[in-house]
Amino acid sequence: MEINIEQALQHGIAAHRQGKLSLAERFYRTILQVQPFHADANHNLGVLAISHNKSESALPLLKIAVNENPRKEQFWLSYISALVIEKKHHRAKQATFDAMEAGVDSKKLKDLSRELPTPLAEDIVETPEIKQRAPHSRKMFFPNRGKKNAAKKNRKNINPPKKYLDRLIGLYKNGLYVEAEKLALSIVREFPEHQHSWNLAGSLLLKRGAYSSALGVAQQAVECHPENPYIHHNLGLTFQANGMLEPAVSSMGRAIELKPDFSAAHYNLGNIVQMLGRLEQAEQSYARSIALKPDYVHAHYNLGNVQQELGRFHEAEDSYRKAIELEAELAEGHYGLGCVLEELGKIDEAEERYRAALALKPNFAEAQSNLGCLMFEREEIGPALLSFEKANDFKPELRINQLRLKVARFSIDPENTVGGRRVITVANGSRLNSGYVILKRPVERELITQVYQMDSRELDCTKDARFGKGKCSTDFIIFEDTNRIIKKVSKDLAEIVRNAVQSDVYIYDSFFNILKKDGGASRHHHVKAIDKKMGLSKQKYSLVYYLSVGDQNCSEPGFLKLYAPDENILPYDGMIVVMPADRKHSAVYSGGKDRIMIGVNFYSLEF
């Protein structure tokens, strides 16, 4: 007998209540095959996923539910609960704001907000002692200034009434951020000289993810109070949230200039310059922050991250140990310490730290994956495979774990093993064992047009070897784009590299670069720290595909310069160069027309 969607939903709910979860899931999925955006089916399936400790899988289902029916209170409560379980605290706070605006009971949201961590020092607005200043000491700039001049001149008290401030602080402390934001904005309109309200208004807008509005408020606050270091600090955080990193550096620098002992500003300056790839400057900023505040846990932790990236593993070890000493439950600190101990050859200690991180944070995918690598290298293939599968359940988008899982699965092959373990290497017949190979693929005009239409960022905003004028993709997964021509080139290049290395491959990075005059890349290679595990560095290769070489009638026509041995390759349209990822190379281009390239990093897997 056929049943309609409403009947299927009721059957699913009945099975759910009776504990027949597999049956309930079948009913819900049947509904989604017909109506993919059915709110109740998505919500209930998400709740089922949470009950199976798969809250990460539940999130997209619950998100659909709240989008489809934002007035249903339970949908919001389930969605926020899943975000809290996954420790996606920023998104949970933003969802709490949205739920309030949708009319969800604020008391229930307040109960959920108690499960969110108290904001860290670097995230909150510091509250200095506010000193009164004369109303005439700074000219204000507001749209209705002309109409209010007389009122301002007669105002005797530049501070809002105490009851307003008490209510504002109470709302903030109780996590009622929407109400607090509205009150703070109201206060600054009436009492623009009150500096702390400016800070709090900007901070609340940031918490809600209203980055553009927060920037306007922060800039207006600086106009009103140019000598206040806390307001410059908040402006820096707001620039950072808007992706404007250089202005953020300037604002943090101004905050430090006004208040040299401002530990949080030194810390956040470190965060920003680290994002820009200025690791030595970041190290100095974190060190200064720690000198001012020795118990600054996250400054010690981030200092360890920078020192690890700089290859100074003994110093990184000390920094991570200090962070853990200050906060024993910092799972990320145990994980970072495990990484550097592994680099130092202290494998047993590294494993202890990965397990400690997992004890504190059971769904810590990176720690679970690294633990799997240690097992794999001990030839404990079964446990390693299980570890990679767990990491994949926790975080399916963790691409390095996808690769490790693939390698582990391929390593168990009863028809071709050595001592019970399949040896994974590049095929002996690879045409790349001696250097590089040049191939060719015709370039479609549609492909060039599509590259220009894809999201991009400025080349000199990257923190890698790329520099100068030009643009590049915002990420390294352009082959996941569903556009027809991108899917075609992805398929074609995969087949080309399979033939080049004479084995199956796993494409890890895919990106594009558009070089303008004086753009290029300094000497570099594509082997990363993660490639050292499981011997992956020996299987990694890099590819560059020239869609348009641009203008080569110039002083720097953009030779692809290879090192050890030194060789120069002058590219042409459609040229593909494939080389071992550990081979250093560089390029400088000074032509007047754009040079357009697609880059790929991939791993060879022998079947």
Secondary structure, 3 states (H helix, E strand, C coil): CCCCHHHHHHHHHHHHHCCCHHHHHHHHHHHHHHCCCCHHHHHHHHHHHHHCCCHHHHHHHHHHHHHHCCCCHHHHHHHHHHHHHCCCHHHHHHHHHHHHHCCCCHHHHHHHHCCCCCCCCCCCCCCCCCCCCCHHHCCCCCCCHHHHHHHHHHCCCCCCCHHHHHHHHHHHHCCCHHHHHHHHHHHHHHCCCCHHHHHHHHHHHHHHCCHHHHHHHHHHHHHHCCCCHHHHHHHHHHHHHCCCHHHHHHHHHHHHHHCCCCHHHHHHHHHHHHHCCCHHHHHHHHHHHHHHCCCCHHHHHHHHHHHHHCCCHHHHHHHHHHHHHHCCCCHHHHHHHHHHHHHCCCHHHHHHHHHHHHHHCCCCHHHHHHHHHHHHHCCCHHHHHHHHHHHHHHCCCCHHHHHHHHHHHHHCCCCCCECCECCCCCCCCCCCCCCCEEEECCCCHHHHHHHHHCCEEEHHHCCCCEECCEEEECCCEHHHCCCHHHHHHHHHHHHHHHHHHCCEEEEEEEEEEEECCCEEEEEECCCCHHHHHHHHHHHEEEEEEEEECCCCCCCCECCEEECCCCEEECCCCCEEEEEECCCCEEEEECCCCCEEEEEEEEEEECC
